[in-house]
Amino acid sequence: MRVLFLSDKDRWNNFVLANRGSFLQSFEWGQIQESQGRRVWRLWLIDEKIDENQPIFCAQIVKHNISFGKSYLYSPHGPIFRRGIIGKIAELGDFLSKKREYFSEFLDAAKKICQEENAIFFKIEPLLKSETHKTYLLETALKKSNKEIQPSQTIILDLEKSEEELISGMKSKTRYNIGLANRHGVKIIQCGELNKERYFEKFWKLLGETSKRDKFHLHSKESYAEILNIKSDYFKNELYLAVLDDDVLAGAIINFFNDKAVYLHGASSSKNRNVMAPYLLHFEIMRDAKNRGFKKYDFWGISEKWPGVTRFKQGFGGKEINYLGAFDLIIDKRWYFLYSLARKIF
């Protein structure tokens, strides 16, 4: 058994795609993190008894600097466990025992990086749902974390349904508001390369307005621009705007990766809220994603902490998903306690 550091973009993405990995584990998302000054590692755990070329699982890890020269490491929606090899692993012994062994080897590799990078903990947020997975994670050196970075609850719509089925699965108020926006003449623009900078400036202005109104933290302007700039055959982030006359009323950045479209960032204007532009915006994005062959639309987070946003997303129907959330490998207990305390206070 060995842990490798991979730099082959196609080989990495092929594994992530084949094993239903999140766009946050894509090579391109790592490049976006690197463009923002963060260091990235791509770990690849191989058991030669099973396969010399393909890993048991992989994990893209990002370094986040914090105060006093400290940092933490983070694997968003990772690691990704290889599908379809339960039988092969079981031939080597008890399946769960082997899986814990693989995970411990992976954590040892991550711990070594933490020590080299002065990191006080390593956080993972795998896309796992079952209590069985939670049990074996907690049987390693991990502890359940109260601090999630990615939302552990979301709503996913099945775009393989017909348009009529999707509409009938929505709440009546959502259907009405989509029609209302249409009757008011709201238009949806998918912003390609043409006039890209002009459209982005409008979206950035709208983000600022939304941030002040709803009291949430914005990333830098350059961060959003870079999200839209990095793309490949596997991976794209695209900007959609809802426009009435010359006014931009709502906007969304949508990630397209694997078989899923994900609502990544959104903004809306306080102006003309009665025309219900965000409803039509999301409906047309779903339509576009469906026509392009994507199978799922992920609303990317619901929570009782955000009742208004959650009700809006629930109105479109779909299936509510609950992931296990975040787990931490603590490297420095004292600093971990101080950091956790500071997060609660500030």
BALO-551398 format. One record per residue (C-alpha): residue number from 1; residue in one letter; chain; z, x, y. Coordinates in steps of 0.25 Angstrom, whole numbers, plus 5000, padded with zeros to 4 digits. Example, Ala and Ser with C-alpha at 12.3 -4.5 7.8 and 13.67 -1.06 7.14 Angstrom:
<pts>
     n   res   chain      w      u      v
     1     a       A   5031   5049   4982
     2     s       A   5029   5055   4996
</pts>
This chain:
<pts>
     n   res   chain      w      u      v
     1     m       A   5000   5000   5000
     2     r       A   4996   5005   5014
     3     v       A   4995   5001   5028
     4     l       A   4983   5005   5036
     5     f       A   4979   5004   5051
     6     l       A   4966   4997   5052
     7     s       A   4956   5000   5063
     8     d       A   4943   4993   5057
     9     k       A   4941   4981   5065
    10     d       A   4932   4973   5055
    11     r       A   4940   4977   5043
    12     w       A   4953   4972   5050
    13     n       A   4946   4959   5055
    14     n       A   4940   4956   5042
    15     f       A   4954   4956   5035
    16     v       A   4960   4947   5046
    17     l       A   4949   4937   5046
    18     a       A   4949   4937   5030
    19     n       A   4963   4934   5030
    20     r       A   4964   4923   5041
    21     g       A   4971   4932   5051
    22     s       A   4973   4929   5066
    23     f       A   4965   4934   5077
    24     l       A   4978   4941   5081
    25     q       A   4976   4950   5070
    26     s       A   4961   4953   5073
    27     f       A   4957   4967   5077
    28     e       A   4952   4961   5090
    29     w       A   4966   4955   5094
    30     g       A   4971   4969   5091
    31     q       A   4960   4975   5101
    32     i       A   4965   4965   5111
    33     q       A   4979   4970   5110
    34     e       A   4974   4984   5111
    35     s       A   4967   4981   5124
    36     q       A   4980   4977   5129
    37     g       A   4987   4990   5126
    38     r       A   4993   4986   5113
    39     r       A   4993   4995   5101
    40     v       A   4987   4988   5088
    41     w       A   4989   4992   5073
    42     r       A   4981   4985   5062
    43     l       A   4989   4987   5049
    44     w       A   4982   4985   5035
    45     l       A   4991   4985   5023
    46     i       A   4984   4988   5010
    47     d       A   4988   4988   4996
    48     e       A   4979   4996   4987
    49     k       A   4983   4989   4975
    50     i       A   4976   4976   4980
    51     d       A   4965   4981   4990
    52     e       A   4962   4995   4995
    53     n       A   4954   4989   5007
    54     q       A   4960   4976   5011
    55     p       A   4974   4975   5016
    56     i       A   4985   4966   5011
    57     f       A   4987   4962   5026
    58     c       A   4985   4967   5040
    59     a       A   4992   4966   5053
    60     q       A   4987   4969   5067
    61     i       A   4999   4975   5075
    62     v       A   5001   4975   5090
    63     k       A   5011   4984   5098
    64     h       A   5017   4977   5110
    65     n       A   5025   4985   5120
    66     i       A   5038   4980   5126
    67     s       A   5048   4986   5135
    68     f       A   5055   5000   5134
    69     g       A   5044   5006   5126
    70     k       A   5046   4997   5114
    71     s       A   5036   4988   5107
    72     y       A   5034   4978   5096
    73     l       A   5023   4977   5086
    74     y       A   5016   4963   5083
    75     s       A   5006   4958   5073
    76     p       A   5001   4944   5078
    77     h       A   4998   4935   5066
    78     g       A   4999   4947   5057
    79     p       A   5000   4952   5047
    80     i       A   4988   4946   5039
    81     f       A   4990   4945   5024
    82     r       A   4977   4946   5015
    83     r       A   4973   4933   5009
    84     g       A   4970   4931   4994
    85     i       A   4977   4943   4988
    86     i       A   4990   4936   4983
    87     g       A   4985   4938   4969
    88     k       A   4983   4953   4970
    89     i       A   4996   4955   4977
    90     a       A   5003   4947   4966
    91     e       A   4997   4956   4955
    92     l       A   5005   4967   4962
    93     g       A   5019   4959   4961
    94     d       A   5026   4948   4968
    95     f       A   5017   4943   4979
    96     l       A   5028   4941   4989
    97     s       A   5034   4954   4986
    98     k       A   5021   4961   4988
    99     k       A   5019   4954   5001
   100     r       A   5032   4958   5006
   101     e       A   5029   4972   5002
   102     y       A   5016   4972   5009
   103     f       A   5023   4966   5021
   104     s       A   5034   4977   5021
   105     e       A   5024   4988   5020
   106     f       A   5017   4982   5033
   107     l       A   5030   4981   5040
   108     d       A   5033   4995   5037
   109     a       A   5020   4999   5043
   110     a       A   5023   4991   5055
   111     k       A   5037   4996   5057
   112     k       A   5031   5010   5057
   113     i       A   5022   5006   5069
   114     c       A   5034   5000   5076
   115     q       A   5042   5013   5075
   116     e       A   5030   5021   5080
   117     e       A   5028   5011   5092
   118     n       A   5042   5009   5096
   119     a       A   5041   4994   5092
   120     i       A   5054   4986   5090
   121     f       A   5048   4976   5081
   122     f       A   5035   4971   5074
   123     k       A   5031   4956   5075
   124     i       A   5022   4949   5065
   125     e       A   5017   4935   5066
   126     p       A   5009   4932   5053
   127     l       A   5001   4919   5051
   128     l       A   5010   4915   5040
   129     k       A   5017   4901   5038
   130     s       A   5024   4900   5025
   131     e       A   5039   4902   5023
   132     t       A   5035   4911   5011
   133     h       A   5029   4921   5021
   134     k       A   5041   4920   5030
   135     t       A   5050   4923   5019
   136     y       A   5043   4936   5015
   137     l       A   5041   4941   5029
   138     l       A   5056   4940   5031
   139     e       A   5059   4947   5018
   140     t       A   5052   4959   5025
   141     a       A   5059   4966   5037
   142     l       A   5053   4955   5046
   143     k       A   5062   4945   5054
   144     k       A   5057   4932   5059
   145     s       A   5055   4933   5074
   146     n       A   5058   4922   5085
   147     k       A   5047   4928   5094
   148     e       A   5033   4924   5091
   149     i       A   5021   4930   5098
   150     q       A   5011   4921   5092
   151     p       A   5014   4906   5090
   152     s       A   5018   4902   5076
   153     q       A   5014   4888   5078
   154     t       A   5000   4883   5080
   155     i       A   4990   4872   5078
   156     i       A   4977   4875   5071
   157     l       A   4965   4865   5071
   158     d       A   4955   4865   5059
   159     l       A   4941   4867   5065
   160     e       A   4935   4864   5052
   161     k       A   4937   4849   5055
   162     s       A   4926   4841   5061
   163     e       A   4927   4839   5076
   164     e       A   4930   4824   5074
   165     e       A   4942   4828   5065
   166     l       A   4947   4838   5075
   167     i       A   4947   4827   5086
   168     s       A   4954   4817   5077
   169     g       A   4965   4827   5074
   170     m       A   4968   4828   5089
   171     k       A   4979   4819   5096
   172     s       A   4973   4808   5104
   173     k       A   4977   4814   5117
   174     t       A   4970   4827   5114
   175     r       A   4957   4820   5110
   176     y       A   4958   4811   5123
   177     n       A   4961   4824   5132
   178     i       A   4949   4831   5126
   179     g       A   4940   4819   5129
   180     l       A   4946   4818   5143
   181     a       A   4943   4833   5146
   182     n       A   4929   4830   5142
   183     r       A   4928   4818   5151
   184     h       A   4933   4826   5163
   185     g       A   4922   4836   5160
   186     v       A   4930   4848   5156
   187     k       A   4920   4859   5150
   188     i       A   4924   4869   5140
   189     i       A   4919   4883   5142
   190     q       A   4918   4894   5131
   191     c       A   4918   4907   5140
   192     g       A   4909   4917   5134
   193     e       A   4904   4930   5140
   194     l       A   4897   4923   5151
   195     n       A   4907   4922   5163
   196     k       A   4918   4927   5154
   197     e       A   4926   4934   5166
   198     r       A   4925   4922   5175
   199     y       A   4930   4912   5164
   200     f       A   4941   4922   5160
   201     e       A   4946   4922   5175
   202     k       A   4947   4907   5175
   203     f       A   4955   4907   5162
   204     w       A   4964   4918   5167
   205     k       A   4967   4910   5180
   206     l       A   4970   4898   5171
   207     l       A   4979   4906   5162
   208     g       A   4987   4910   5174
   209     e       A   4988   4896   5179
   210     t       A   4993   4892   5165
   211     s       A   5003   4903   5163
   212     k       A   5010   4899   5176
   213     r       A   5010   4884   5173
   214     d       A   5015   4886   5158
   215     k       A   5023   4898   5160
   216     f       A   5017   4907   5150
   217     h       A   5014   4922   5150
   218     l       A   5000   4927   5152
   219     h       A   4994   4940   5146
   220     s       A   4986   4949   5156
   221     k       A   4973   4945   5160
   222     e       A   4967   4957   5153
   223     s       A   4973   4952   5140
   224     y       A   4966   4938   5140
   225     a       A   4953   4945   5145
   226     e       A   4954   4955   5133
   227     i       A   4956   4944   5123
   228     l       A   4943   4938   5127
   229     n       A   4936   4951   5128
   230     i       A   4938   4956   5113
   231     k       A   4930   4949   5103
   232     s       A   4922   4952   5090
   233     d       A   4915   4945   5079
   234     y       A   4928   4941   5073
   235     f       A   4936   4938   5086
   236     k       A   4934   4931   5099
   237     n       A   4943   4925   5110
   238     e       A   4935   4915   5119
   239     l       A   4939   4908   5132
   240     y       A   4937   4893   5134
   241     l       A   4938   4886   5147
   242     a       A   4939   4871   5150
   243     v       A   4933   4868   5164
   244     l       A   4931   4856   5173
   245     d       A   4922   4858   5184
   246     d       A   4925   4873   5189
   247     d       A   4940   4872   5185
   248     v       A   4945   4879   5172
   249     l       A   4955   4870   5166
   250     a       A   4959   4876   5153
   251     g       A   4955   4889   5145
   252     a       A   4958   4895   5131
   253     i       A   4955   4908   5124
   254     i       A   4952   4906   5110
   255     n       A   4952   4916   5099
   256     f       A   4941   4915   5088
   257     f       A   4945   4923   5075
   258     n       A   4943   4921   5061
   259     d       A   4941   4905   5059
   260     k       A   4951   4902   5070
   261     a       A   4950   4899   5085
   262     v       A   4963   4901   5092
   263     y       A   4968   4896   5106
   264     l       A   4973   4909   5111
   265     h       A   4976   4907   5126
   266     g       A   4974   4895   5135
   267     a       A   4976   4890   5149
   268     s       A   4974   4877   5157
   269     s       A   4974   4873   5172
   270     s       A   4984   4864   5179
   271     k       A   4971   4858   5186
   272     n       A   4965   4845   5180
   273     r       A   4974   4845   5168
   274     n       A   4971   4830   5167
   275     v       A   4957   4833   5161
   276     m       A   4963   4839   5149
   277     a       A   4954   4852   5148
   278     p       A   4963   4859   5138
   279     y       A   4960   4849   5127
   280     l       A   4945   4849   5128
   281     l       A   4946   4865   5129
   282     h       A   4952   4866   5115
   283     f       A   4944   4855   5109
   284     e       A   4931   4862   5113
   285     i       A   4937   4876   5109
   286     m       A   4939   4870   5095
   287     r       A   4925   4864   5095
   288     d       A   4919   4878   5098
   289     a       A   4928   4885   5088
   290     k       A   4924   4875   5077
   291     n       A   4909   4876   5081
   292     r       A   4910   4891   5079
   293     g       A   4916   4890   5065
   294     f       A   4931   4892   5068
   295     k       A   4940   4884   5058
   296     k       A   4953   4883   5066
   297     y       A   4958   4882   5080
   298     d       A   4972   4887   5083
   299     f       A   4979   4882   5095
   300     w       A   4988   4895   5094
   301     g       A   5002   4890   5096
   302     i       A   5011   4878   5097
   303     s       A   5026   4878   5100
   304     e       A   5037   4868   5104
   305     k       A   5039   4878   5116
   306     w       A   5025   4874   5121
   307     p       A   5025   4858   5119
   308     g       A   5013   4855   5129
   309     v       A   5004   4866   5123
   310     t       A   5008   4862   5109
   311     r       A   5005   4847   5111
   312     f       A   4992   4850   5117
   313     k       A   4988   4859   5104
   314     q       A   4994   4848   5095
   315     g       A   4985   4838   5101
   316     f       A   4973   4844   5094
   317     g       A   4978   4842   5080
   318     g       A   4977   4853   5070
   319     k       A   4988   4859   5061
   320     e       A   5001   4866   5066
   321     i       A   5003   4879   5060
   322     n       A   5017   4886   5059
   323     y       A   5017   4901   5057
   324     l       A   5029   4909   5053
   325     g       A   5030   4916   5067
   326     a       A   5034   4930   5070
   327     f       A   5042   4941   5062
   328     d       A   5047   4954   5067
   329     l       A   5050   4967   5061
   330     i       A   5061   4973   5069
   331     i       A   5060   4988   5071
   332     d       A   5071   4990   5082
   333     k       A   5082   4980   5081
   334     r       A   5089   4983   5094
   335     w       A   5076   4982   5102
   336     y       A   5071   4970   5094
   337     f       A   5084   4963   5098
   338     l       A   5083   4967   5113
   339     y       A   5068   4963   5113
   340     s       A   5071   4950   5107
   341     l       A   5082   4947   5117
   342     a       A   5073   4951   5129
   343     r       A   5062   4941   5124
   344     k       A   5072   4930   5123
   345     i       A   5078   4933   5137
   346     f       A   5064   4935   5144
</pts>
